[in-house]
Amino acid sequence: MAGEQRGRRYPQNLQGVLQLAVEAGSGAEGPATIEPMSDERKEWLREALADMCKGQMDEVQQMKKCLAVLSVEESDERDGVEEREEDDEDERESAFEVLSELCENLDNARDLMTLGGLDLCVSRYLCHVQSGLRWRAAELVASCAQNMPQVQVHLLNLGVLPKLLQLTDSDPNPTVRVKALYAISCLVREMEAGLQAFLSNDGFSVLMRGMQSENEKLRTKSAFLLLNLLTSHPEQKDAVVSMGMVQQLVSVLRTPHSAFHEHVLGALNCLVQDCPQGLADCRDPSLGLEDLLRQRTRELRGKEESQEELDFCEQLRTACFGGQTSDDNGMDR
């Protein structure tokens, strides 16, 4: 038994500790056999917990240092030359990058909120004159908001959503627009309070305009978020249809073909399911959707990488126009 204890390898990090706990909890059924803890195991456990606490404290200290950099008032910085200003901007950008990486850890995201870092980010940097700082601020908001209701509520109370929607809609820098939309997604998906703030600030119109932009990433992410929200919240279909969304989506499909059209077709499929007005809009002859779908189906057929888009095309044709026509059968022959 003693030799077995000496030969056993214990985990070297927190992930290993968690894995050990899972394995211990998934053993054979029945009452566990309680054995005395060896001195070796006691010592290892003390060291593991000490290292874990030390590592967490080290990360908090890193966040405090980053916030010290970001908290310096612009007017308090040394007068000077353009080179010094560039150095200051680089230092701030680096601070944001460190914070975004650290806040992938949920505990760190909560600590940053407690330290006032999110308040600083929202009040000073989402509207900063330097685009590199604006998009990094939006990225930090996204990192902190993911799967963290407490932080999401705090950010919503700071009024972050209207600012992010404005950045997505009209910022001159394409990266800022994409990162702002990413942060919006983290705040509204599976978050009722976030969705209500999104709706009250005309968020669907922002997505509509995003799909019509020249920014490919923004078009893709806007269409994907629209599809996700319509799938998760079918009660919003009538409101979206009343905005003329069907006509706008069909207009988007008439632009040169792009991979994001798959999400657009998915959204149209949502809008014809259990939504009479959406179905009626799609069937409107002036829209020309039936011919468009027939043409798109011919273009996509046989392309393995476009199978999901083809499926959406055929589902939409079936729902709106009864599916395949004799012309299509003739074309296949």
Salt bridges, closest charged atoms under 4 A:
GLU43 OE1 - ARG46 NH2 2.90
ASP58 OD2 - LYS54 NZ 3.39
GLU73 OE2 - ARG124 NH2 2.95
GLU74 OE2 - ARG92 NH1 3.80
GLU74 OE2 - HIS128 NE2 2.80
GLU77 OE2 - ARG92 NH2 1.96
ASP88 OD1 - ARG84 NH2 2.90
GLU93 OE2 - ARG136 NH1 3.58
GLU97 OE2 - ARG136 NE 2.99
ASP107 OD1 - ARG110 NH1 3.13
ASP119 OD1 - HIS154 NE2 2.99
GLU139 OE2 - LYS179 NZ 2.86
ASP169 OD2 - ARG209 NH2 2.81
ASP171 OD2 - ARG134 NE 2.85
GLU216 OE1 - ARG219 NH2 2.12
GLU235 OE2 - HIS233 ND1 3.22
GLU290 OE2 - ARG294 NH2 3.61
ASP291 OD1 - ARG294 NH1 2.74
GLU299 OE1 - ARG296 NE 3.51
GLU309 OE2 - HIS257 NE2 2.87
GLU309 OE2 - ARG296 NH1 3.34
GLU314 OE2 - ARG301 NH2 3.80
ASP328 OD1 - ARG294 NE 3.92
ASP328 OD2 - ARG317 NH2 2.33
ASP332 OD1 - ARG301 NH1 2.80
